Amino acid sequence: MAEPGHSLHPSARGRGRTEPRTLRLLRLLLWVGTTFQVTQGAGPELHACKESEYHYEYTACDSLGSRWRVAVPHTPGLCTSLPDPVKGTECSFSCKAGEFLDMKDQSCKPCAEGRYSLGTGIRFDEWDGLPHGFASLSTNMEIEDSTTDSTENCTSSKWVPLGDYISSNTDECTATLMYAVNLKQSGTVNFEYYYPDSSIIFEFFVQNDQCQPNADDSRWMKTTEKGWELHSVELNRGNNVLYWRTTAFSVWSKVSKPVLTQLMYKWAQPKICSEDLEGAVKLPASGVKTRCPPCNPGFFKTNSSTCEPCPYGSYSNGSDCSHCPAGTEPAVGFEYKWWNTLPTNMETTVLSGINFEYKGMTGWEVAGDHIYTAVGASDNDFMILTLVVPGFRPPQSVMADTENKEVARITFVFETICSVNCELYFMVGMKSRTNSPVETWRGSKGKQSYTYIIEENATMSFTWAFQRTSFHETGRKYTSDVAKIYSINVTNVMDGVASYCRPCALEASDIGSSCTSCPAGYYIDRDSGTCRSCPPNTILKAHQPYGAQACVTCGPGTKSNKIHSLCYNDCTFSVSTPTRTFDYNFLALENTISLAGGPSFTSKGLKYFHHFTFSLCGNQGKKMSVCTDNVTDLRIPEGESGFSKSITAYVCQAVIIPPEVTGYKAGVSSQPVSLADRLIGVTTDMTLDGITSPAELFHPEPLGIPDVIFFYRSNDVTQSCSSGRSTTIRVRCSLLKPAPGSLSLPSTCSDGTCDGCNFHFLWESVAACPLCSAADYHAIVSSCVAGIQKTTYVWREPKLCSRGISLPEQRVTICKTIDFWLKVGISAGTCTAILLTVLTCYFWKKNQKLEYKYSKLVMNATLKDCDLPAADSCAIMEGEDVEDDLIFTSKKSLFGKIRSFTSKRTPDGFDSVPLKTSSGSPDMDL
């Protein structure tokens, strides 16, 4: 933001020109992730339309999800005889990025070289005119102005296209840019904007089918500090109306005591200048009437030009109060962005830097769009600004979650301009207890935002203290050093006001539907207004429980608790490798364990240690590590607890000063810091969710078993750790270290961190070894001794497991010796030989009978063919004893007979057998 009396020179994005501050232009680039439809009428009949004189469009989708493709002339009434409508693609059909829909044949085709496509999106980056679908409206502020006789005409106060951007109005009218879009599926809207002047109110919001605003984020846009910035908002399926609204106000550019209708100038107190000296500036004349500045969001302006809070159930952007639509409730809080008067729940004073007494002076002055530090009485005085909040009213789901301690949060935007080493302190107090410093900024700091998480529902005080220098010197040297606060936003404030309404769950009653709180772990369905449970292993975003997308999936190796408020590891883990599966059980490591770093020394030589406390897993996700600040224990009455006295986390750190340094019997613990508030996941990979655990920080793993790494994040955001702190714990198998084992720090980073933001630890223990399974042992079978054989099970070497299954007991079985089996073999061989001999004799005898029968058959067949006389005797019947002897021509051995039998077979297939008749006649061959 430009200082009063200076010019502002924003980038014109390639236009090569500068602009005075009074223009206060707002530029915009927009692209929406959807398509839109346009319909036009037909004109009178003239001639048949050529293909170049019309284009194709789709009709609106019907209840069945279908549509038609119709031809629309470029100029209605120029031609006729358009192509007939044809069945269109399904309403859910879309082309991918890099493709376009050819309406002629209704198919996706790749873009030509040198061209691009967003797929289902549309981009607006040429603003020679207002693109189709956009509308620009302007309205009066409806604020009474006694200095004019008539209300200013705002007809021409609209958004103006200027080539490569579109600009908002520069007067005191409200200009609204609108764009309506129907999404076939959920999408996003992204736009680039330039907003350097906070004297313009700029808001962006989306309304759905029920004209309800999207309450995911605040509608009030932040001023840009480094040129153009990108803003993105998710859109739901269905109709969405996008609104960009600006209103410019005239605020004072001089240091003045603010009034609402008349501008009065007074010297800042204490007055440390002389107006009588040559060249001195004179006090401007008071009494000039000016337009009233806006009220803060949630307030409205009364007829007496004062700002009053809107009643509960309504909201306001600083002008008029509007009732929350049905199905919504006000998001109560305090949002201070216009500093016309000091809010009633804030006070300011000056604390002496010498004797620490209050001087009854004003420490901070309001200046329209910011509040800044006064000059004070001395350069080392503390300029004090205090905001008191009576209590908080968090959502019911947050109150039911005992582990998620976020009750509310305070966010403020500030800036320091210093010539020396000034300091700005932010302190928090609870129940009228002494403020405790939370964060400190030294030296000049550009405009930036800071957020503090409130974890207890009680009366809270927030204090800003600015000191120009800690040294007391005669005279004033650093009066130009200043701290500025531009905005303060506190959420979930009891009896607060609302700048917008958020969807709520509906409950039926006798008088209709009313808002009710969903149970813990339930989100609000936007369409039906009912509460629905999150799926398993997901957690609910406590402060944005709208739609199924509010349920966030847990990381690897974790699961959700019963009320879906956090992800935790139940001390079990499993990972598969190409060779086997490792199962782990870390229950022996679920109790807290501590680790002290090496000694460090202050500039004066005083020794101190960094002390770490760990709670790895289990306990249903409850944070068990506690780090304490016991420096103020003596000043706190017995039975009471002090604010920020201790913190609980998965991993925390405290500074320990040993007794020999403090002189007390016990050491002093101070400056507790949470290093791990959320478990991101458990895996063997070195990187998860942007957090890396470098393996080279520790000695190599010798057993070949992968380290199991636990990844955590902290909620604390500091100047050096803009994304918060992160912590990794490598759990490594070490069979020589009994549970719980030992923790170690990286060899190159003695305090556990090399950059102050990312902490790394190594935990070695036998409890970190995989569980033993059947793959970790093998069997050894002994020889048979005295009829007994033993089977013994032993672990494979080297042993790479612990616990799990035990070794099976030794098995004893009855066996036979080799002598017994030798005797059995010999006996079996002998029996087999005898059996073969008997079978051979049997088959030989049977072969003789068959040979005889065969000879008889051959002979009978021969006699029949030659008409021989009848036989003298009957043939031998089967089964009768052979009485007639078969007489061979000569005596032969068995082998000889077989050879003779085979050699006498004739070529025609018959055998020649020598026979004798019963009368003793000579041999006859047949």
LOMI-156916 format. One record per residue (C-alpha): x, y, z. Coordinates in steps of 0.5 Angstrom, whole numbers, plus 500, padded with zeros to 3 digits. Last residue first. Layout:
N
XYZ;...
***
This chain:
926
501238412;507234412;506226412;511222416;511214414;505210416;505207423;497206423;496211428;498216423;505220424;505228424;510233421;508240422;508245416;505252419;500256415;501264413;502263405;509263406;510257410;511257417;516252419;522257422;517259427;516252430;523250429;526256433;521254439;522247439;530249439;529253445;525248449;530242447;529238441;527230440;526228433;520227428;515229433;510225436;504228439;501222443;494220443;491220450;491228451;486228457;480232456;478239457;477241450;475235446;480231443;478229436;474223434;477217431;478214424;478221421;473221415;477221408;480227405;476232401;483236400;480242404;477239409;483235411;487241411;483245416;483239420;491239420;491246422;486245428;490240430;496243430;493249434;491245439;498242440;501249440;496251446;498245450;505247450;504254451;500252457;506249460;511254458;506259462;506255468;514254468;515262467;510264473;514259477;520262476;518269476;515268483;521265486;525271484;520276487;520272493;528272493;528280492;523281497;527277503;533281501;530288501;527287508;533284510;537291508;531295511;532292518;540293517;538301515;535302522;527303522;524310525;519312530;518320531;521325536;519333534;522338537;518344539;516349534;520356535;516362537;511366533;512374533;517376538;523379534;526378527;532378523;536372526;543372522;542366521;536362520;532360527;532353529;527347529;529340531;526334528;529327532;529320529;528314534;529306532;536306536;538312532;535314526;539320523;537327525;532332522;534340522;528344520;528352518;526358522;525366519;520364514;515361519;514368522;518372527;515380528;519385524;524389529;523395532;522392539;529390539;530398539;533403535;530410535;533415530;531422530;530428525;527435526;525440520;524447522;530450525;535448519;539443521;535440526;536434532;540439536;546436534;545436527;551433523;551427527;543426527;540425534;540419537;534415541;535408545;531402546;525401549;526395549;532391549;538394544;542388541;537386536;537393533;531394528;530401526;525406527;526413524;522419527;521424522;519431525;516437521;515445523;510450520;509452513;512459514;518456519;523462519;517467521;514462525;508457524;506452530;501447528;506441527;507436522;509429523;512423519;514416522;519412518;520405518;527403517;528397512;531391514;538390510;541388517;546394517;542400517;547406515;549411520;545417521;544423517;545420510;538417510;535423509;528424512;524428507;517432508;513434502;507430504;512423505;519422503;524417505;519411504;518406509;512408511;508411517;503417515;502425517;501424524;499431527;501435533;509434532;514439534;511443540;515448543;516448551;520455552;522453559;525447564;529449570;533444573;532441580;535443587;535450585;542454584;540456577;547453573;548447578;541445577;541444570;537449565;533445560;530448554;524444552;522440546;516436544;514430540;507427540;504433543;502436549;504443552;505446559;505452563;502456557;497459561;498457568;495452572;492453579;492448585;497452589;498459587;502461581;508465582;513460584;511456578;513461574;520458571;516451570;515451563;513444561;514439556;508433555;509428550;502423551;498426545;492421544;492417538;488412540;493411546;498408540;504411537;510414538;510419544;517422544;520428549;526432547;530436552;535441549;540443554;543449557;550451560;551458562;557461558;555468558;554468550;550462552;552455552;550448549;550441552;548435547;541433546;537430551;532424549;526422553;521416552;513416552;510409552;508406546;515403544;513396547;507396543;511397536;508391533;511390526;510385520;515384514;513381508;517377504;522377498;520382493;518387499;512387503;510392509;506391515;505396521;502396528;503401533;496403533;498409528;493415528;489419524;485425527;478427528;474422525;470421531;472413532;479415531;482415524;487410521;494410519;500406515;499411509;496417510;488418513;483420507;480427508;473428509;471435508;470433500;463429502;460436503;461442508;465440515;469447514;472448521;473441523;476438517;473431518;478425518;478419514;480412515;472409515;467414511;465420514;458420517;452424514;449430517;443433513;442439509;439435503;444438498;449441502;450435506;453437512;459433515;459428521;465426525;463429531;455429531;452435527;450441530;443444529;440449525;432450524;427447520;419449521;415451527;414445530;421442529;425439524;433439524;437442519;445441518;448448517;451452511;455458513;453465513;458471512;461477515;458475522;458478529;461476536;457474542;462468543;467469538;468463533;474466529;478472531;480477525;485483526;487487520;492492518;496493524;502498523;509498527;513505527;520507527;519515525;520517532;527514532;531519535;528522541;532525546;537522552;538515551;535509554;536503550;531497548;529501542;523502538;519498542;512495540;507491544;501487541;497484546;491479546;487477552;483471553;477469557;476462556;475456551;482453551;486451544;487458541;491457534;495463532;496466525;500471522;500475516;505479512;507486510;514487510;518487517;523492519;527490525;525484530;519480530;517476537;512471537;508468543;510472549;506470555;501475558;500475566;493472568;487475567;483469565;488467559;493472556;497472550;503476547;505478540;511482541;514487536;521489536;526495534;533494531;534500528;531504522;524501523;518500519;514494522;508491518;502487520;496483518;492479524;489472524;486469531;484462531;478458535;477452539;483448536;484443541;484437537;485431542;479432546;474432540;467433542;468441543;470441535;464437533;459442537;462448533;466453537;463458541;469462544;470467550;470474553;475476548;480482550;484486545;490490547;495495544;501497548;507501545;513500550;517505551;524505549;524511544;521515550;514519551;510515546;510517538;504513537;504506534;499505528;492502526;490501519;485503514;482509517;488511521;487509528;493511533;496506538;500508545;495513548;498515554;496513561;504512563;504505565;510503569;515499567;521503570;525504564;521502558;515505560;509502558;504506554;497505553;491502548;485499549;480494545;473491546;470497544;473498538;478504537;475509532;475509524;480503524;477499518;479492518;477489524;474482523;471479530;467472530;461469528;459465522;452466522;448460520;445457514;439452511;435458510;438464508;442468513;438475515;442481512;445487515;446493512;453496510;459493513;459487509;453484514;451478517;444476520;442470525;445474531;443482531;448486527;453490531;453497531;457503527;455510529;453515523;447517527;442514523;445507524;451504520;451496520;456491523;458484521;464487517;467493520;463500518;465504512;467511512;462517513;463522507;466528509;464534513;470540514;470542521;477542523;482547520;489543518;494544524;500548521;506545518;513548521;517551516;520556520;518554528;511556531;508549530;513546535;514539536;514533541;506533542;505528547;500527544;498527537;496534535;489535533;485535526;477534526;473531520;466532521;461526520;464520523;470522528;477520527;483524531;487525525;494523522;493524515;491520509;484520511;479515508;475516502;472509500;471505494;467499493;468492489;464486488;466480484;461475484;460468481;454465480;454457480;448452478;450445478;456441481;460445486;465450485;472450489;475457489;482459487;486466487;492467484;496474485;499480481;504484484;508483490;504485496;497484494;491486498;487480501;480478498;474478503;469472501;472468507;473461506;469455505;462459506;459458499;454463499;447461498;442463492;439456493;442454486;449456489;452463490;459464490;463470493;469475491;470481495;474487494;473493499;477499496;481503501;486497502;489499495;494494492;489489489;491486483;488479481;489473477;483468477;481461478;475457478;474450480;470444478;465439481;461436475;456438470;457445472;452451470;455458470;453465471;458470471;457477475;461483476;459488481;460495482;459499489;459506488;464510492;469512486;474508482;470502479;473496477;478494472;478488467;485486464;488484457;484490453;481494458;474492460;471496465;467494471;462499472;460506475;457509470;450508473;452510480;449517480;451520487;445522491;442529492;443535496;450533498;454534505;449531509;451524506;446518508;449512506;445508501;452505497;449506491;449501486;453498479;452492475;456488470;454482467;458476464;456471460;459473453;465477454;465484456;470488451;477488449;478484455;482478452;484473458;478469459;479461459;474456459;474449462;472442460;478441456;483447457;485447449;491449446;493451439;500452435;499445432;492444431;488441437;486434437;479431436;473430440;467427437;460431435;461430428;459437426;460439433;468438433;469438441;476440442;482436445;489438448;485437455;480432455;474432451;467432455;461427455;457428462;451431458;451425453;452427446;447430442;441427438;440431432;437438430;435439423;440443419;438450418;433452412;434460413;438466412;440472415;434473420;438471426;446473425;451467427;445462425;444457431;444449429;442444434;445438437;440435442;441433449;440427454;441427462;435423463;432429466;433434460;440437459;439444456;440444448;447444445;450448440;452448433;454454428;451458423;453462417;459459414;455452413;451456408;444458410;439457405;436464403;432469406;427466411;426471417;430470423;432464429;432466436;439465440;441460445;448460449;450454453;456454458;462450459;466448465;472449469;472457469;478462467;478469470;484474469;482480473;485487474;483492480;485499479;486504485;485510480;487515486;494512487;496515480;498510475;504508471;504505464;508500460;502496458;505489459;502488466;500495468;505494474;503498480;506505481;502508487;504515488;506518495;502523499;499518504;504512504;503507498;500500500;
***
